[in-house]
Amino acid sequence: MTNEELWQAVLGEMELSISKASFTTWFKSTSIFGITENLLVVSVPNIFAKEWLEKKYKTQIIDAVQQYRREINTLSCRIGNSDPSDLNGIKKQKSDHNANVVADIKRINNSQRSFSKQQPQRNTYKSNLNSRYSFDSFVVGGNNELAYAACRSIAEAPGKNYNPLFIYGGVGLGKTHLLQSTGNYAGKLNPNIKIRYVSMERFTNELVDAIQKSRAKEFKNNYIDLDILILDDVQFLAGKEKTQEEFFHIFESLYQLGKQIILSSDRAPKSIPTIEDRLRSRFEGGMMADVNKPDLETRIAIINKKLSEKNFSIPENVVEYLATNIYHNVRELEGALNKIVVTFQLRNTTPTIEDVTEMTKDVISINRQKDLTVSKIIKSVGDFYDVKPEEIVGKARQKKVVKPRQIVIYFLRQELNLSFPEIGKSLGGRDHSTAIYGYEKVTKELENNLLMKDQLKFIKEKFIEY
């Protein structure tokens, strides 16, 4: 087996075990630089990929390699394709690199502590940033570490790494916190930098106002003058042709000038309907990082972090109860926690598990899930594909209706465990064989269609909002 064949096999293993966004970001443009004794040396495109592979994916890479070369038990990465004769010096460089990584971490921590001592010049540029958002108050877990690492890198060197950065994930998972933290951190490092955070809805309203007042050119120039543009909720570009046109020109101008662009959306670019292909291509041309629901450990860490900030404590079993039962998004978790803290601070007592169970019964996600109905599923799917519920349950057989109908069938089977005759009856009295066909078709397509997996994941997250 050649080195190239070995690395392709390793990449295949890694692609199955990590998210598509992580795989594309960290393993794109990598190859085996060389192998000596028990050491595998991987060529990577930049320092960030080098550190990430060595610290985050080292064990997984070695496990995959050992399926073919059992003697390899050490990994090192180097940037670019240097002279293979340098291979003998890599072990020493690896040791030096580890020391440098430790030094970098200390430097970052020291720089964060020094912010409180600095007296930066006042930046009068209207940034729309909220100072309460910071990296210090953001809890990093497996669900968001890629996005967090990219934002930290960008804040330290805008326009140099990952431009544009496109962060996507469901509602209430911390995307806005990350975006605003990036702007605030960059502003502290460079008080004179021009940063603007804006939602897509506000951007559109500003554009409409500028057009009505014949100030469209001034509007565009104000954005082109930025060093960092942070745009939240990009999914609302869908269907707004004039806004898409103006934003494309602003995007191109900023990108060509080497200015940083950071975008967020509740879904991946490919899943945003009715946006121009040229914009979709630009969004996918930089780095994409997904933010998922936090796992149990991260939810516990979030609760403890917030309690520490509020200088309030609650019993450990109460923390675990909240973390176990409120899991759909961070915003919902924080809302329940705030209610508990305020209530029991006023009472000057410590909440019991019985108190908290009663107080949060209306927000516990598992209870909401039990309330899932056929109509909620139909509405969620219909809203995503822009198809009316009556079309889904009706007799229409157009392509735009058939696919959403089959996805409804899939969810009715998976989420409500309805029998196929029951599903057919729920969808306008269809025969059970139609329900079976629709379910099997979606199930088979999900085996290889990553885009459909993302779409169904997004739709499922929307169930609790109806």
N, C-alpha and C positions, 0 to 999 in steps of 0.2 A: 504493500500500500504506500503510495507516494504521500508526501506532506500535504499536497493539495487535496487528495482524496480523503486523507485523515481529517483535515479541517472541514471539508464539506459534510462529513459524517457528524462531526461535533456540532456544526451549525444546525444540522437537522435535529439533533437532540435538544439543543438550546431553544430552537424555535417552538418546540412542543411544550416546553416547560415555563416559558415566560411570555408576557404580553407582546402583541405585535409591535406596539410602540416602543417598548424597551428593546426588543430584538433589533428593530430598524435603527434605533439611536446608537446602541452600543456595539453591535456586531457588523454593521455595514462598513465596507472597505477594510475589513480585517483579514489577515492571512497568517500562516505560519512563517515566521522569520527563520527559524531553525530549531533543531533538537540536538542537545548534547547530553549524553549520559541520561540522567533522570529529569532533565530540565527542558520544558517546552517554552519557547520564546515566540510570542505573538506580535505581529506588526499591527499597530493601530494608527488612526489618522491624527490624533491630537492628545494632549496631556490629560484632558478630562476623561476620555475613553480609557486611557492607560490606568488612571487611578480607579475608575469604576470597575473595570474588569478584574484588577488585582485585589480590590477590597470586597467587592460585592459578589462577583460571579466566579471567583477563583475555585471554590470547592466544586461547583457544578461543572465547570470546564474540565477539571482534573478527573472527576468521576466519568464524564463522557469520554475523555481521551483514554482512560484505563480500560475501556471495553475493547480497545484495539492495541494499545501499547501499555502493558501493565507496569513497566518499569518507570514510567513518568509519574512523578509525585510533586513536582514543583512547577510553578508558573511565573513567568515574567513577561512584561510587555515593553515594547520600545516603539517610539514614534517614527513612522516612515520606514522605508526600506534601505537600511544602511548596509555597509559592506559586511557580508557574512563572516569575514575573518575577525570581526569584532566579537564574535560569539563567545570566545574564551573569557572576555572581560565582563560578561553580563552578570555573573554572580556577585561581583563586587559592586557593580552599578545598582543591582537590585537592593543590596544592603544600604547603599547610599540613598537610594530613592525612598526606602522606608523611613529613614531618618528625616528626609525632606518632607514627607507626608506629615509626620508628626509635627515638624516645625510649621508647616502650613496651617495645620489645625490650631496650633497655639496662636499663630498670627491672627487667624480669623477671630478666635475667642478674645484675644487682647484688643483687636480693633473694635469689637462689639462693646467691650467694657469701657473703652476710651470715649465712646460717643457722648456719654453723659458729661464728660469733662470738656468737650470741645465747645467752642462758641462760634459756630459757622456764620458766615454772612447770611443775611435774610434773603431768601429767594422770593421775589415778589411775583414771579410768574404763576399764573393761575393753574395749579396742578390738579385740583379737585381731590387730592389725596386726604385720607382720614388718618391722622397721626396715631390713632389707637391700634392700628394694624402694624405688627412687626414680626420679624422672623423669630424673635425671642418667645412670643406668645403663640407661635404656631407649633402644634404637636406633629412630629414627623413619624410616619409609620410606613408599613409596606405598601399601603394604598396610595401614597402620595410622594414617596421619597424621590422618584425620578423628577417629578415636576418641581419639587423643592430644590433639588440640587441644581437644576437648570436655572431656576430663578436666582439663586445665590450667585451662580457664575455670571449671569447676565448683569446683575446689579453691580458687580465688581468691575465688569468690563463691557459696558453696553455697546452693541453693534459688532462685537468681536466674536462671540460664540452664539450659535443657535438663533439665527435671524431669518425669518420670524420664529418666535416660539408660539406654538398653538397648544393650549391646555384645554382638555375637554373632560366632562364628567357630569353626573347628575346634580340635581338641585341640593344646595345646602351642604356640600362636601368640602368647602374651603377654598374654592377657586378665587373668589374675590379677595379673601384674606391674603392669599399668596400674591396676587397681582399688586395689591396695594402695598404689601410689605416690600415687594421688589422696588416699587417707586420710592418708598420712604427710605429704604436702605441706600439706593443709588443717590438720592438727594443728600443724605448725610455724608456720603463719601465725596460728593462733588456738589457743594451748595449752589453753584451757578448753573447747573445743568437744567435744561428745559424739559420738564416732564408733564404729561397730561394723562390723567385717567378719565375715561368717559365711557358710559354705557352706549350701546348701539342705538338705543331708543333716543338718548339725548343727542347723539351725533346726528341722527336723522332730523330731529326737531330743529337743531341749529342750522342744518343745511336748508330746510324748508324756509326758515325765517330769513336766511341770507338771500335765497333766491327771490323771495317776495320783496325784499328791500334792495334788490340789485347789487348785492354785496358778495356774490358767489366767489369772485376772485380773491377778495379779502379773507373769506372763510378758508379757502384752500391754502392761502399763504400762511395763515396762522398755524395750520397743522404742519405744513412743510418745514416751518421754522423750528419744530420740536427736535429734541435729541432722543427722547423716548416717548412713543405713543403706546398707551395701554388701553385696549378696547375690550370691554366686557360684553358678554351676551351676543356674540357675533351671529348666532342663529337667527336673530331678528333682521338680518339682511335679506332673508328669503322673500322673494317676490317684490322687493323694492328696487326697480330697475335703475332709476335715477340715482339713488343712494349708492348702489353698487358701482355705477359708472364713476361717480365722483370719488368714492373711496378707493377704487382701483388706481386712479391717477395719483392720489395722495400716497397710497401704498408704494407705488412704483418710484415716486420721487424720493420718499424717505429711504427706501431700500437702496437705490442707486447712490445716495449720499452716505450710505453706511450708517444710518440712524437705526436705532433699535425699535422693533415692532413686537408687541406682546398681545396675544389674542386669547380670548376664552369663549367657550361655547358649551352648551349642554349635550352636545353630540359631536362626533368626528366630522371632518369636512365632507366626506363622502355621503354622510347621512343628512346633510342639510339640503333640503329640497329647493329647487328653483333659484340657485345662484349660478352665475356665469362660470363656465369651465375655466376661464383664465384666472378668476379669483380662487376657485377651488385648488387649482394647480399651485398658485402662490402660497396658499395656506399649507399645503402638503410639502412644499419645497424646503422648509426649514426643519425644525424639530417639533415633533408631536409628543405630548405627554398626557397620559390619561390619569384621572383622579377617581378612584373607586371608593366604595363604602369602606369605612375603617373596620378592621377586625376587632375582636373583643379586647385584646390587650391595648390596642390604640384607643379604644373608647374609654377604657379605664384610665389611661394616661391623660386623656382629655379632661375627664371629670376631675381628677386629682389636680391637674394644672389650674383649672378654673377655680377650684376650692382654695388653692394656695393664693391665687390672685385676690380672692375675696376675703382671705383670712378667716375662713370658716371650715369647720370639719364635720363630717357625718360618718356614721359607722361603716365599716368595710362591707358588711352585707348589703347595706343600702346602695353603696357604690356599685357593687356587682349586680344588684337587681336592675339598676338603671341602665348599666352598660349592656346587660344581657337582653333587655326588652326593648330598648330604644336604639335601633341599629340602622335605620334607613338613611339618616343624614345627621350631620354634626349640629346643624342649626336647631333641629328638633330636640336633640339631646341637651344643648345649652339652654334652650327655652325652658325645659322642664326643670333643669338644675337651678336656674335663676329664680323660678317660682318657689322652689323649696327653700333656697337660701333666704330670700326676702321674708317669707312667711315665718321661718323659725328664728331668724334674727329678731324680728318684732316680738315673738313670743319668748325669746331668750331661753329656748329649750333645744334639745337635740332631737332630730326626727327619728322615729322608729320605722321599721320596715312596714308596719301596718299603716302608719301615717302616709308614707310615700306611695304605697300601693293605692290608697284611696285618692291621693292628690293627682296621680298620673294615669288613672284608669282611662281617661279620654284620649291620652296621647300615646299610649303604649302601642307600638307598631304591630305587635302580634294580634292585638284586638282588631286593629284596622284591617289586617289581612283577612281575618275571619269574616269581615263584612264585604269582601269582594263578591261582586255579582256579575251575571252575564252582561247586563247593560253597561257596567263599568268597563269591562273588557272590550266590548264592541266600541264604546266611545273612545277609549284610549287608542286602539288600533286605528279607528277611523280618523281621529285627529292627526295622528302621525302621517298617514297616507293621504290626508285631505279627501276623505271619502265620507259621505253622510251615513249614519247608522242605518237609515232606511234602505240605502243602496246595498249595504252588506247583507241585510236579511231579505232583500228583495230578489227578483228573478233575473236581474241584469247579469250578463256574462262577459262584459268587457274586461280586458286585461287589467285595467286599473282597479277593478272591483274584486276580481277573482283572487288575486294574491292576498289582499287584506282579509278576505273571507276565510281563506285557508289558514292564515295566521291566527284568526279568531278561533277557529276550530282547534288549532294546536294548543292555545292557551286554555280553552274550555276543558280540554282533556287533562292538561298538565296541572293547572292551578285549581280547578274545581272538581277534577276527577269525575266528570260527567261521562255517562255511557254514550256510545255513538248514536243510538236512537234518541237520547235526550239532547245531544248536540244538534242533530238534524231538526228536531222539533223546535229548538231555540232559534234556529236560523231559517224561519219561514216554512217549517214543515218539510224539510228536505229528507231524502232517503238516507238511512244510516250508512249506505255504501259510499255516498258522497262525502260524509264526514270522515270515514276511514281513509278514503283516497287523499283528502286534503291534509289529514294528520300525517300520513306516511310521506307525502310529498315534502312537507316542511321539515319533518324529522330527517329525511335523507339529505336535503339541501343543507341543513345545519352542520352536517359532518365535514363539509369542505368550504362553506361560504362564511368567511370571517365577518364580512360586512353585514350579513343577515344576523349573525350572532350579536353584533353590536347593536343593531336596530332592535332586536327583540329584548335585549337587556335594557335598553333605554325605555321601551314601551312598558316593560314590567315595572320599572321604577316609578312610572307615572300612575300606576294603578291606585296608589294610596292618595293621590291628589284629587280623585273624583268622588 
